[in-house]
Amino acid sequence: MDTGVASAAKNMAIDAELLENVHQSPLLHLYQWERPSATYGYFIDPLKYLKPEAIEKVQLARRPTGGGIVFHVTDFAFSIVIPSHHAGYSLNTLENYAYVNQIVMDVVRTFIGKETLPELLQQAPPPLDGASHHFCMANPTKYDVMIAGKKVGGAAQRRTKDAFLHQGTIALAIPDENFLNGLLLPNTHVWDSMVKNTYSLLPVCYSREQLKKTRDEISALMMQAIKKLS
């Protein structure tokens, strides 16, 4: 299901609706952002960790899942809904997280096509500071998708008795430093943590065309992977 370009709030509202109206088979939801955006976990107040002017520079939207703040500027964002009657559904959230990220790991491996293989993180390192703990790509957590000790894929989930919703992000590149510094509170290690912990699939210098092509290629690989689950 590809709902195209929409506001951050609309994209999150569609995900919430998909979790309430569960399909019979696993569903992949693809979408894009009408402007630079950031989503945040259901229980987070983003303005505790971002400058007040962030609301003018990015579209902010609360996710129906948990987790930290995710910047949707140079990532590949997607959502997957797994119904409760499917073999991939578990009452254990970490098992659900590992199940979907195993799929993401295989997609990333196919995309890279190199000897360096992604793996699922088994033990999360401590964050550099308290603020970094609340930013997805600055804070690797258990069963995130890792390459060479850096996080390339993260997510957040919400589970009901009927299904679970997995909202994921794959790092294509780290957002521009000046852009992020215009959003992040001063005197934190969030930017340092993102540089230290994020594995970018694109080179440091990339074009808009490369970014689009990479999104398209990963989108096609994700669709192939989800079809195999039905």
N, C-alpha and C positions, 0 to 999 in steps of 0.2 A: 504494500500500500504506500504510494508516494503522493503526499498531499502538497508537494511543491513548496514555493516560497510563501512564508507567512510571518506574522509577528511572533515574538517569543511567547507571549501569553497564549496566542492561538495554538501554537505547536504543543504547548504543555496541556492545554485544555483538551486537545484531540487525544493525547496519550491517556489522560484521566478517563475520558469517555471510552476508549478502547478497553481499559481495564474493567470498566463497569459492564460493558457489553461484549463479553468474551466470544471469540470465534471458536469453531470446532477444532481448528488446526493452529499451530504456532503461526504468529503473525509478525512480520517485519514491517515497521513503520519508518519510512524515509521522509525527510523534510529538510528544508533550508530556511535561512533567516533573512528577513527583508533588510536588516541592518545589523551592525555589530551588536551582539547580545551577550547576556550572562544569565544563567539559571542558577538557582540555589535550592538547597534542600528544604524540605517542608518545615523544619523546625528552626531554621536559621534566619536571623535578621541580617541581611547583607550590609546594611549601613553601619553595622558594628565593625566591619572589616574593609569597607570601601569609602572613599571620599564622598561627601554629599553631592558633589557635582557629577558623580557617576551616573545618576539618573538622567542626566542630559546627554551623556556621551554614549551610553549603551541602553538597549532595552533590557530591563530586568524582569524576570518572571520566576515565580515559585514553581518548583517541580512537585508533582504528586508523590515523588519518592524522597528518600533522605539524602544524605551525603553533603558534600561541600559545594563551594562555588565553582562553576565551570564557565570559562570564557569561550563563546562560540564565534570565533573570528577566523581561525585557521585550523579548525578541527573537522572531523567527520562525525556528525551526530546521528544517532539512530535509536530506535526503541524496538524491543521484542516482547511480545506477550505470549506466555506459555500457559495453556489451560491446565487445570488441575488433573484432568484425566490422562494427560500426556506423561510419558515415562521420565521426561526431564523435570517434572514438577516435584519439589520436595518441601516438607515442612521446615527444613533447615535452610535458612537464608544463605549461609555460606556455600552449601551444596548447590543451590540455584545459581549463585554468583559464579562458582567454578564451572558449572555446566555451560553457561552462555559464554564465559570468557575462554573456554576451551575452543569454542567455535570461532571467536574473534582471533584467538591465537593462530588457528589454522588459516584463517583469511589473511592475516598479516604475513604469515610464513609464505603463503602462495604469492602474495604481492611482492615481497622482497626478493624471493628466489635466490637467496645467498646462503652461505654456510652458517652465518650467525642465526641461531634459532631463538624464537621467542619462548618464554616459559611463564608459568604462573608463579607469582610471588608467594613464598611459603611463610615468611615472617616479615612483618612491617618494621622498617627502621623508625626511630624516634624523629619527630619533626624538628626542624631547626629552631622554631619558636612557636608560641601559642597561636599566632595568626596563621602560620603556614598550615596548621592542622585543619583549617577550614577551607582550603583551596584544593580541589581535586588533583590537579596535576603537580602540585607542590608536595603532596602527601601520599606516597604509595601505601596501599593497604593490602591485606591478605587476598590473594588470588587475582590481583591486578595482572595485566599482561605486561611483561617486562622484556627488554632486550638490552643485553650488556649492562645489567644493573639499573636500567632506567625504565620508567613507566611510559608505555606507548598506548595502553588502553585501560580506561577506568570506567566506573559505572555506579549507579545507585539503583536500589530496588524497592518495590512495595509488593507485599503478598496479601492476597485475600484467599478465602476458601475456594474461590472459583479459578484463580489464575495468579501469576505474578508478572509484574511489569519490570522490565530491565531497561533502564535508560543509559545508553552508553556513549562514550566519546573515544575517538582514536586521534592521537596527535599527529597531524600532518606537518605542523611547524609550531614553534613557540610564537605567540603574538608579539608584535613589535614592542621593544622595551619602552620607548617613549609613550606609546599608547597605554601600556599597563601602568607605568608610573603616574600617568594622569588619573588613574582609577584607584590605585592602591594607597592605603594609608602610609605615611612616612614612618621611618624607624622600625620597620619590620623586615623579616627575611623571606618574604613571599617570593619576590623576584629571584633571589638567589636560590631558593628551594626549587623553583620551576626550572631554572637553568640546570641545576644539579640533577634533578630527578626526572626530567622529561626527555624521552627519545623522540626525535622528529623524523618522520619518514622522508621529508623533503630536505634538500641541502639548505644551507644557511641563506644563500641567494637563490630565490626561486621566482618564477613569474606567475602572474594570475592564471595564465593558461595551464601551467604545470599544476597549480592548485586544483583547478577544475578537472583536469584529466585524472589526477589522483583520486579525487572524490568519485568520479564516474567509475573508475576501475574497481575501487573498493566497494562501491555500491553494487556492481555486478557480481562481485565475489560473494558479498553478503547474501544477495538474493539466491544464488546457487546453493549456498550453505543451508539456508532456511528451508528451501524446497525439499532437501533431503530429510528434514525432520518430520514431514507430514506422513 
